[in-house]
């Protein structure tokens, strides 16, 4: 009812989201602890640390790895030519 008479502003929404998220994280961590699970770093963390790559580029590495599998190159130019073609 209060929302209908006084809409929540953007700052209130953000605070509400953060509180909800923290609650979910705490419950998840508690459950993982009960089950003796260990949280591992997400594979995209390495991409986040690199200023040259964005997360949307990360999915290309699997295809590139498959295409380059077993190939040997003598120079950087050969690699660049292979990737461009």
Backbone atoms as SQL, in Angstrom:
CREATE TABLE atoms (id INTEGER PRIMARY KEY, chain TEXT, resi INTEGER, resn TEXT, atom TEXT, x REAL, y REAL, z REAL);
INSERT INTO atoms VALUES
  (1, 'A', 1, 'UNK', 'N', 0.817, -1.195, 0.000),
  (2, 'A', 1, 'UNK', 'CA', 0.000, 0.000, 0.000),
  (3, 'A', 1, 'UNK', 'C', 0.853, 1.249, 0.000),
  (4, 'A', 2, 'UNK', 'N', 1.934, 1.245, 0.775),
  (5, 'A', 2, 'UNK', 'CA', 2.775, 2.423, 0.861),
  (6, 'A', 2, 'UNK', 'C', 3.391, 2.751, -0.491),
  (7, 'A', 3, 'UNK', 'N', 3.733, 1.734, -1.264),
  (8, 'A', 3, 'UNK', 'CA', 4.335, 1.955, -2.580),
  (9, 'A', 3, 'UNK', 'C', 3.368, 2.663, -3.523),
  (10, 'A', 4, 'UNK', 'N', 2.095, 2.406, -3.370),
  (11, 'A', 4, 'UNK', 'CA', 1.125, 3.049, -4.252),
  (12, 'A', 4, 'UNK', 'C', 0.982, 4.526, -3.928),
  (13, 'A', 5, 'UNK', 'N', 1.068, 4.868, -2.652),
  (14, 'A', 5, 'UNK', 'CA', 0.921, 6.275, -2.278),
  (15, 'A', 5, 'UNK', 'C', 2.235, 7.023, -2.398),
  (16, 'A', 6, 'UNK', 'N', 3.355, 6.348, -2.099),
  (17, 'A', 6, 'UNK', 'CA', 4.674, 6.961, -2.208),
  (18, 'A', 6, 'UNK', 'C', 5.604, 6.013, -2.958),
  (19, 'A', 7, 'UNK', 'N', 5.827, 6.243, -4.232),
  (20, 'A', 7, 'UNK', 'CA', 6.700, 5.344, -4.994),
  (21, 'A', 7, 'UNK', 'C', 8.127, 5.349, -4.433),
  (22, 'A', 8, 'UNK', 'N', 8.786, 4.216, -4.537),
  (23, 'A', 8, 'UNK', 'CA', 10.170, 4.099, -4.075),
  (24, 'A', 8, 'UNK', 'C', 11.073, 4.790, -5.084),
  (25, 'A', 9, 'UNK', 'N', 11.965, 5.646, -4.605),
  (26, 'A', 9, 'UNK', 'CA', 12.888, 6.319, -5.521),
  (27, 'A', 9, 'UNK', 'C', 14.079, 5.408, -5.830),
  (28, 'A', 10, 'UNK', 'N', 14.928, 5.852, -6.737),
  (29, 'A', 10, 'UNK', 'CA', 16.036, 5.017, -7.218),
  (30, 'A', 10, 'UNK', 'C', 17.010, 4.657, -6.102),
  (31, 'A', 11, 'UNK', 'N', 17.291, 5.582, -5.213),
  (32, 'A', 11, 'UNK', 'CA', 18.231, 5.304, -4.127),
  (33, 'A', 11, 'UNK', 'C', 17.652, 4.258, -3.183),
  (34, 'A', 12, 'UNK', 'N', 16.376, 4.363, -2.884),
  (35, 'A', 12, 'UNK', 'CA', 15.739, 3.373, -2.020),
  (36, 'A', 12, 'UNK', 'C', 15.740, 1.998, -2.673),
  (37, 'A', 13, 'UNK', 'N', 15.504, 1.943, -3.984),
  (38, 'A', 13, 'UNK', 'CA', 15.526, 0.662, -4.702),
  (39, 'A', 13, 'UNK', 'C', 16.909, 0.039, -4.616),
  (40, 'A', 14, 'UNK', 'N', 17.939, 0.877, -4.802),
  (41, 'A', 14, 'UNK', 'CA', 19.309, 0.387, -4.764),
  (42, 'A', 14, 'UNK', 'C', 19.629, -0.165, -3.369),
  (43, 'A', 15, 'UNK', 'N', 19.240, 0.551, -2.339),
  (44, 'A', 15, 'UNK', 'CA', 19.485, 0.090, -0.971),
  (45, 'A', 15, 'UNK', 'C', 18.734, -1.207, -0.704),
  (46, 'A', 16, 'UNK', 'N', 17.507, -1.297, -1.167),
  (47, 'A', 16, 'UNK', 'CA', 16.709, -2.505, -0.982),
  (48, 'A', 16, 'UNK', 'C', 17.365, -3.687, -1.684),
  (49, 'A', 17, 'UNK', 'N', 17.846, -3.468, -2.906),
  (50, 'A', 17, 'UNK', 'CA', 18.516, -4.531, -3.660),
  (51, 'A', 17, 'UNK', 'C', 19.768, -4.987, -2.926),
  (52, 'A', 18, 'UNK', 'N', 20.578, -4.041, -2.458),
  (53, 'A', 18, 'UNK', 'CA', 21.819, -4.405, -1.776),
  (54, 'A', 18, 'UNK', 'C', 21.538, -5.215, -0.520),
  (55, 'A', 19, 'UNK', 'N', 20.538, -4.819, 0.249),
  (56, 'A', 19, 'UNK', 'CA', 20.208, -5.560, 1.464),
  (57, 'A', 19, 'UNK', 'C', 19.747, -6.972, 1.118),
  (58, 'A', 20, 'UNK', 'N', 18.945, -7.111, 0.090),
  (59, 'A', 20, 'UNK', 'CA', 18.461, -8.422, -0.333),
  (60, 'A', 20, 'UNK', 'C', 19.619, -9.285, -0.799),
  (61, 'A', 21, 'UNK', 'N', 20.519, -8.715, -1.594),
  (62, 'A', 21, 'UNK', 'CA', 21.661, -9.449, -2.125),
  (63, 'A', 21, 'UNK', 'C', 22.564, -9.935, -0.994),
  (64, 'A', 22, 'UNK', 'N', 22.831, -9.067, -0.025),
  (65, 'A', 22, 'UNK', 'CA', 23.676, -9.447, 1.106),
  (66, 'A', 22, 'UNK', 'C', 23.043, -10.602, 1.865),
  (67, 'A', 23, 'UNK', 'N', 21.738, -10.568, 2.032),
  (68, 'A', 23, 'UNK', 'CA', 21.031, -11.639, 2.723),
  (69, 'A', 23, 'UNK', 'C', 21.177, -12.962, 1.976),
  (70, 'A', 24, 'UNK', 'N', 21.035, -12.930, 0.664),
  (71, 'A', 24, 'UNK', 'CA', 21.162, -14.142, -0.157),
  (72, 'A', 24, 'UNK', 'C', 22.583, -14.678, -0.089),
  (73, 'A', 25, 'UNK', 'N', 23.574, -13.797, -0.172),
  (74, 'A', 25, 'UNK', 'CA', 24.970, -14.224, -0.113),
  (75, 'A', 25, 'UNK', 'C', 25.260, -14.884, 1.230),
  (76, 'A', 26, 'UNK', 'N', 24.793, -14.281, 2.302),
  (77, 'A', 26, 'UNK', 'CA', 25.032, -14.839, 3.635),
  (78, 'A', 26, 'UNK', 'C', 24.407, -16.228, 3.762),
  (79, 'A', 27, 'UNK', 'N', 23.189, -16.388, 3.267),
  (80, 'A', 27, 'UNK', 'CA', 22.520, -17.696, 3.337),
  (81, 'A', 27, 'UNK', 'C', 23.257, -18.730, 2.491),
  (82, 'A', 28, 'UNK', 'N', 23.721, -18.307, 1.324),
  (83, 'A', 28, 'UNK', 'CA', 24.456, -19.216, 0.443),
  (84, 'A', 28, 'UNK', 'C', 25.759, -19.646, 1.092),
  (85, 'A', 29, 'UNK', 'N', 26.495, -18.686, 1.658),
  (86, 'A', 29, 'UNK', 'CA', 27.757, -19.017, 2.313),
  (87, 'A', 29, 'UNK', 'C', 27.536, -19.942, 3.507),
  (88, 'A', 30, 'UNK', 'N', 26.475, -19.702, 4.245),
  (89, 'A', 30, 'UNK', 'CA', 26.161, -20.553, 5.389),
  (90, 'A', 30, 'UNK', 'C', 25.869, -21.983, 4.929),
  (91, 'A', 31, 'UNK', 'N', 25.075, -22.121, 3.886),
  (92, 'A', 31, 'UNK', 'CA', 24.730, -23.448, 3.365),
  (93, 'A', 31, 'UNK', 'C', 25.969, -24.159, 2.829),
  (94, 'A', 32, 'UNK', 'N', 26.828, -23.420, 2.130),
  (95, 'A', 32, 'UNK', 'CA', 28.057, -24.020, 1.605),
  (96, 'A', 32, 'UNK', 'C', 28.945, -24.500, 2.747),
  (97, 'A', 33, 'UNK', 'N', 28.996, -23.727, 3.809),
  (98, 'A', 33, 'UNK', 'CA', 29.794, -24.109, 4.972),
  (99, 'A', 33, 'UNK', 'C', 29.247, -25.384, 5.609),
  (100, 'A', 34, 'UNK', 'N', 27.931, -25.475, 5.717),
  (101, 'A', 34, 'UNK', 'CA', 27.298, -26.678, 6.273),
  (102, 'A', 34, 'UNK', 'C', 27.647, -27.916, 5.453),
  (103, 'A', 35, 'UNK', 'N', 27.757, -27.749, 4.150),
  (104, 'A', 35, 'UNK', 'CA', 28.006, -28.876, 3.249),
  (105, 'A', 35, 'UNK', 'C', 29.495, -29.105, 2.999),
  (106, 'A', 36, 'UNK', 'N', 30.348, -28.327, 3.695),
  (107, 'A', 36, 'UNK', 'CA', 31.809, -28.399, 3.518),
  (108, 'A', 36, 'UNK', 'C', 32.230, -28.137, 2.077),
  (109, 'A', 37, 'UNK', 'N', 31.547, -27.218, 1.430),
  (110, 'A', 37, 'UNK', 'CA', 31.908, -26.813, 0.074),
  (111, 'A', 37, 'UNK', 'C', 32.832, -25.609, 0.154),
  (112, 'A', 38, 'UNK', 'N', 33.708, -25.496, -0.824),
  (113, 'A', 38, 'UNK', 'CA', 34.624, -24.362, -0.896),
  (114, 'A', 38, 'UNK', 'C', 34.292, -23.563, -2.147),
  (115, 'A', 39, 'UNK', 'N', 34.154, -22.263, -1.989),
  (116, 'A', 39, 'UNK', 'CA', 33.885, -21.398, -3.144),
  (117, 'A', 39, 'UNK', 'C', 35.180, -21.185, -3.909),
  (118, 'A', 40, 'UNK', 'N', 35.127, -21.414, -5.202),
  (119, 'A', 40, 'UNK', 'CA', 36.294, -21.184, -6.054),
  (120, 'A', 40, 'UNK', 'C', 36.069, -19.929, -6.862),
  (121, 'A', 41, 'UNK', 'N', 37.154, -19.296, -7.236),
  (122, 'A', 41, 'UNK', 'CA', 37.070, -18.074, -8.017),
  (123, 'A', 41, 'UNK', 'C', 36.483, -18.374, -9.392),
  (124, 'A', 42, 'UNK', 'N', 35.604, -17.520, -9.858),
  (125, 'A', 42, 'UNK', 'CA', 34.973, -17.706, -11.156),
  (126, 'A', 42, 'UNK', 'C', 36.010, -17.535, -12.254),
  (127, 'A', 43, 'UNK', 'N', 35.904, -18.318, -13.332),
  (128, 'A', 43, 'UNK', 'CA', 36.885, -18.263, -14.417),
  (129, 'A', 43, 'UNK', 'C', 36.990, -16.886, -15.055),
  (130, 'A', 44, 'UNK', 'N', 35.958, -16.104, -14.985),
  (131, 'A', 44, 'UNK', 'CA', 36.001, -14.789, -15.628),
  (132, 'A', 44, 'UNK', 'C', 36.753, -13.769, -14.795),
  (133, 'A', 45, 'UNK', 'N', 37.168, -14.136, -13.593),
  (134, 'A', 45, 'UNK', 'CA', 37.901, -13.192, -12.739),
  (135, 'A', 45, 'UNK', 'C', 39.180, -12.735, -13.430),
  (136, 'A', 46, 'UNK', 'N', 39.865, -13.640, -14.114),
  (137, 'A', 46, 'UNK', 'CA', 41.085, -13.274, -14.826),
  (138, 'A', 46, 'UNK', 'C', 40.794, -12.230, -15.883),
  (139, 'A', 47, 'UNK', 'N', 39.656, -12.333, -16.518),
  (140, 'A', 47, 'UNK', 'CA', 39.272, -11.358, -17.538),
  (141, 'A', 47, 'UNK', 'C', 38.984, -10.013, -16.894),
  (142, 'A', 48, 'UNK', 'N', 38.364, -10.017, -15.731),
  (143, 'A', 48, 'UNK', 'CA', 38.062, -8.762, -15.052),
  (144, 'A', 48, 'UNK', 'C', 39.330, -8.024, -14.672),
  (145, 'A', 49, 'UNK', 'N', 40.405, -8.756, -14.388),
  (146, 'A', 49, 'UNK', 'CA', 41.668, -8.139, -14.006),
  (147, 'A', 49, 'UNK', 'C', 42.443, -7.611, -15.203),
  (148, 'A', 50, 'UNK', 'N', 42.065, -8.000, -16.393),
  (149, 'A', 50, 'UNK', 'CA', 42.776, -7.572, -17.589),
  (150, 'A', 50, 'UNK', 'C', 42.101, -6.350, -18.202),
  (151, 'A', 51, 'UNK', 'N', 42.850, -5.257, -18.364),
  (152, 'A', 51, 'UNK', 'CA', 42.248, -4.065, -18.969),
  (153, 'A', 51, 'UNK', 'C', 42.008, -4.219, -20.472),
  (154, 'A', 52, 'UNK', 'N', 42.610, -5.245, -21.084),
  (155, 'A', 52, 'UNK', 'CA', 42.507, -5.415, -22.532),
  (156, 'A', 52, 'UNK', 'C', 41.303, -6.247, -22.959),
  (157, 'A', 53, 'UNK', 'N', 40.666, -6.931, -22.027),
  (158, 'A', 53, 'UNK', 'CA', 39.577, -7.836, -22.378),
  (159, 'A', 53, 'UNK', 'C', 38.313, -7.487, -21.609),
  (160, 'A', 54, 'UNK', 'N', 37.200, -7.693, -22.253),
  (161, 'A', 54, 'UNK', 'CA', 35.931, -7.538, -21.547),
  (162, 'A', 54, 'UNK', 'C', 35.319, -8.917, -21.378),
  (163, 'A', 55, 'UNK', 'N', 34.355, -9.027, -20.482),
  (164, 'A', 55, 'UNK', 'CA', 33.729, -10.325, -20.230),
  (165, 'A', 55, 'UNK', 'C', 33.065, -10.896, -21.476),
  (166, 'A', 56, 'UNK', 'N', 32.579, -10.028, -22.358),
  (167, 'A', 56, 'UNK', 'CA', 31.901, -10.530, -23.554),
  (168, 'A', 56, 'UNK', 'C', 32.878, -11.173, -24.532),
  (169, 'A', 57, 'UNK', 'N', 34.176, -10.915, -24.395),
  (170, 'A', 57, 'UNK', 'CA', 35.169, -11.534, -25.274),
  (171, 'A', 57, 'UNK', 'C', 35.612, -12.901, -24.762),
  (172, 'A', 58, 'UNK', 'N', 35.348, -13.195, -23.510),
  (173, 'A', 58, 'UNK', 'CA', 35.871, -14.410, -22.891),
  (174, 'A', 58, 'UNK', 'C', 35.384, -15.676, -23.580),
  (175, 'A', 59, 'UNK', 'N', 34.156, -15.675, -24.086),
  (176, 'A', 59, 'UNK', 'CA', 33.604, -16.883, -24.712),
  (177, 'A', 59, 'UNK', 'C', 34.296, -17.240, -26.017),
  (178, 'A', 60, 'UNK', 'N', 35.066, -16.338, -26.595),
  (179, 'A', 60, 'UNK', 'CA', 35.759, -16.625, -27.856),
  (180, 'A', 60, 'UNK', 'C', 36.972, -17.521, -27.652),
  (181, 'A', 61, 'UNK', 'N', 37.502, -17.588, -26.426),
  (182, 'A', 61, 'UNK', 'CA', 38.726, -18.335, -26.210),
  (183, 'A', 61, 'UNK', 'C', 38.560, -19.828, -26.452),
  (184, 'A', 62, 'UNK', 'N', 37.407, -20.386, -26.136),
  (185, 'A', 62, 'UNK', 'CA', 37.182, -21.812, -26.369),
  (186, 'A', 62, 'UNK', 'C', 37.271, -22.162, -27.839),
  (187, 'A', 63, 'UNK', 'N', 36.617, -21.372, -28.681),
  (188, 'A', 63, 'UNK', 'CA', 36.662, -21.611, -30.127),
  (189, 'A', 63, 'UNK', 'C', 38.063, -21.407, -30.671),
  (190, 'A', 64, 'UNK', 'N', 38.733, -20.382, -30.184),
  (191, 'A', 64, 'UNK', 'CA', 40.098, -20.103, -30.637),
  (192, 'A', 64, 'UNK', 'C', 41.028, -21.240, -30.227),
  (193, 'A', 65, 'UNK', 'N', 40.858, -21.728, -29.018),
  (194, 'A', 65, 'UNK', 'CA', 41.676, -22.846, -28.536),
  (195, 'A', 65, 'UNK', 'C', 41.468, -24.076, -29.415),
  (196, 'A', 66, 'UNK', 'N', 40.229, -24.372, -29.763),
  (197, 'A', 66, 'UNK', 'CA', 39.944, -25.525, -30.623),
  (198, 'A', 66, 'UNK', 'C', 40.546, -25.351, -32.008),
  (199, 'A', 67, 'UNK', 'N', 40.460, -24.146, -32.555),
  (200, 'A', 67, 'UNK', 'CA', 40.992, -23.894, -33.896),
  (201, 'A', 67, 'UNK', 'C', 42.515, -23.983, -33.921),
  (202, 'A', 68, 'UNK', 'N', 43.151, -23.550, -32.837),
  (203, 'A', 68, 'UNK', 'CA', 44.618, -23.542, -32.791),
  (204, 'A', 68, 'UNK', 'C', 45.206, -24.864, -32.305),
  (205, 'A', 69, 'UNK', 'N', 44.371, -25.758, -31.828),
  (206, 'A', 69, 'UNK', 'CA', 44.850, -27.014, -31.259),
  (207, 'A', 69, 'UNK', 'C', 45.778, -27.777, -32.190),
  (208, 'A', 70, 'UNK', 'N', 46.999, -28.075, -31.705),
  (209, 'A', 70, 'UNK', 'CA', 47.953, -28.868, -32.467),
  (210, 'A', 70, 'UNK', 'C', 48.724, -28.111, -33.530),
  (211, 'A', 71, 'UNK', 'N', 48.465, -26.836, -33.698),
  (212, 'A', 71, 'UNK', 'CA', 49.163, -26.052, -34.725),
  (213, 'A', 71, 'UNK', 'C', 50.429, -25.427, -34.132),
  (214, 'A', 72, 'UNK', 'N', 51.458, -25.311, -34.960),
  (215, 'A', 72, 'UNK', 'CA', 52.713, -24.670, -34.553),
  (216, 'A', 72, 'UNK', 'C', 52.993, -23.505, -35.489),
  (217, 'A', 73, 'UNK', 'N', 53.438, -22.419, -34.929),
  (218, 'A', 73, 'UNK', 'CA', 53.736, -21.227, -35.718),
  (219, 'A', 73, 'UNK', 'C', 55.158, -20.777, -35.421),
  (220, 'A', 74, 'UNK', 'N', 55.817, -20.272, -36.445),
  (221, 'A', 74, 'UNK', 'CA', 57.195, -19.800, -36.307),
  (222, 'A', 74, 'UNK', 'C', 57.254, -18.335, -35.887),
  (223, 'A', 75, 'UNK', 'N', 56.291, -17.549, -36.334),
  (224, 'A', 75, 'UNK', 'CA', 56.330, -16.106, -36.059),
  (225, 'A', 75, 'UNK', 'C', 54.966, -15.615, -35.574),
  (226, 'A', 76, 'UNK', 'N', 54.978, -14.429, -34.986),
  (227, 'A', 76, 'UNK', 'CA', 53.727, -13.791, -34.563),
  (228, 'A', 76, 'UNK', 'C', 52.845, -13.478, -35.764),
  (229, 'A', 77, 'UNK', 'N', 53.467, -13.137, -36.868),
  (230, 'A', 77, 'UNK', 'CA', 52.704, -12.809, -38.073),
  (231, 'A', 77, 'UNK', 'C', 51.891, -14.005, -38.560),
  (232, 'A', 78, 'UNK', 'N', 52.461, -15.197, -38.469),
  (233, 'A', 78, 'UNK', 'CA', 51.737, -16.402, -38.865),
  (234, 'A', 78, 'UNK', 'C', 50.506, -16.617, -37.978),
  (235, 'A', 79, 'UNK', 'N', 50.663, -16.369, -36.699),
  (236, 'A', 79, 'UNK', 'CA', 49.530, -16.505, -35.773),
  (237, 'A', 79, 'UNK', 'C', 48.453, -15.491, -36.124),
  (238, 'A', 80, 'UNK', 'N', 48.857, -14.249, -36.326),
  (239, 'A', 80, 'UNK', 'CA', 47.902, -13.192, -36.657),
  (240, 'A', 80, 'UNK', 'C', 47.172, -13.493, -37.958),
  (241, 'A', 81, 'UNK', 'N', 47.903, -13.992, -38.954),
  (242, 'A', 81, 'UNK', 'CA', 47.286, -14.330, -40.232),
  (243, 'A', 81, 'UNK', 'C', 46.276, -15.466, -40.049),
  (244, 'A', 82, 'UNK', 'N', 46.628, -16.473, -39.261),
  (245, 'A', 82, 'UNK', 'CA', 45.714, -17.586, -39.012),
  (246, 'A', 82, 'UNK', 'C', 44.433, -17.104, -38.330),
  (247, 'A', 83, 'UNK', 'N', 44.580, -16.256, -37.332),
  (248, 'A', 83, 'UNK', 'CA', 43.421, -15.765, -36.579),
  (249, 'A', 83, 'UNK', 'C', 42.537, -14.891, -37.460),
  (250, 'A', 84, 'UNK', 'N', 43.131, -14.090, -38.310),
  (251, 'A', 84, 'UNK', 'CA', 42.346, -13.209, -39.190),
  (252, 'A', 84, 'UNK', 'C', 41.576, -13.988, -40.241),
  (253, 'A', 85, 'UNK', 'N', 42.130, -15.110, -40.688),
  (254, 'A', 85, 'UNK', 'CA', 41.454, -15.911, -41.715),
  (255, 'A', 85, 'UNK', 'C', 40.549, -16.869, -41.025);
